[in-house]
């Protein structure tokens, strides 16, 4: 699988190469064809492979809620979004919350490219829209995020 990348509020030292390289290797070695309705299968495959690299199960923000992010590893959060466009705003709030609380140093956000999202279904979150919105909210969403688009 191919990757497109965008780095929001980050510089080289913000994103540990060992975490980034592991994620990229998992994605680049994945032989997966996008098709309508495959979102759940894609998520499962990616999560299983990332867990082998030390990424956790879902992480709850607070013991009194069911609000969570996909995973964490060594002070970095991970969100894997293959669903509805509106969900990415919640993910951004969750990541920023954890960053402001000092629980995250940065994050990775994995989502389909625009072309892949069109194959998955309608109104699916996509790399182009997500990165554009991040740029608009650059002063609000301050956590360093390495955004990874799946092609």
N, C-alpha and C positions, 0 to 999 in steps of 0.2 A: 504494500500500500504506500502511496506517496503522501507527502506532508507539505503543508504550507504553514508559515510561522509568522507570528507577530509578538513583539515584546512590549508590554504596557508598563510604563514606569519602572523599567528595569535596566540595569547595566549588567555587564558580564558577571560581576561579583555577586549579584542578587540571586542568580540561578545556579545552583551547584551542578557542575558538569556531570557528576556521576548519576544524579537523579534524572537530569535531562537526557543523557545518553541512553540510559536504560529504557526510558519511555519511548524515545525515538526508535530504538532497536526493536522493541516489541511491535510497534506500529509498522515499521518498514518491513519486518519479516512476516507480517500478517497477509495471508492470501485470502482476501474477502471481496466478494462482489456485492455492491449495494443494490437493493431491490425494495419494492414497496413492502412495508411491514417487517423489515429485518432489524429494526432498532434494538429490540430486546436481545436478540441473539448477538448482535455486535457488542452491546454493553457487556454481556456475560463473558464473551471471549476476551475482551480487553481487560475487564476487571480480574478475571482468573490469571491472566498472564502478568498483570501488574502486581498482584498479590505475591507471586513467586519472587518478585524483586524487593519485597518488604513493605509494599503499600498495604495499609490496613483495610479492614471492613469499613462500612460507613461510620462516620464520626458525628455524634450529636453535639450541638452547640451548647446545650443546657440540659441538665438532668430532668427538668420539669417540662420539656417540650419534646416533640418528635422531629424537630428541625435538624437536618443533617447535611453534611457534604459527603461526596463519594468516598473519599479516602484521605489519609495523611501519612507522611513519611518524613522523619528527621526535620520536623518543624515546617514542612511545606504541605499545603493543601492541594487536593486534586478534585476537580469537578469534571465529570464526564456527562455531557448532555447530548442526547439524540432525540429529544422530544420537542414539544411545542415551543415556539418562539418566545412566548411570554415567560417561560421558566428561567431564562437566563438572568432576568433582573433579580429574581430571588437568590440565585446563586451568587451574584455579585454582592448583594447585601450580606449574605452569610460569610463570604470570604473577607469582606471589609471588616465585619464585626470581629471575626477571629483575629485579624491582623491588628485591629485597634486594641484588642484585649491582650495582645502580646503572645497569642497562642500560635501564630503563623509568622514566618519570615517572608513568605511569598507563596505563589500558587502556580499550578498548571491547570489549564482549561482545555479540554479536548472536545471537539465538536466537528460535525461534517462540514466540508466545503459547500459552497452554494450549489454546485453541480450534484454532489452526493445527496444533499438535503432534498433536492428536487426528485431524486430517485426514491428516497425513503417515504415521501408522502407530501402532504400540503401543510404549509405553515410550520415547517420544521426549522429549528434554530440553525443558523449557518454562520460560517467564518466571516464572510463579508459584512453582514449586518452586525454581528457581535463586535468586530474590531472597529467598525465605524462608531458604534454607540460608546465603546470604551474611550475613543478619542474625544467624543463630545463631553463625557463625564470624567475627563482626566483629573480634574481638581477635586472631584468627589470620591472617586474610586482610586485610592492611593496605593493599595497593595501592588507590589510587583507581580505581574501575571505573564507567564509564558503561554501564549495561546497557540494551540496546535489544531490545524484544520486537516481533516481526513479526506484524501482524494481517491 
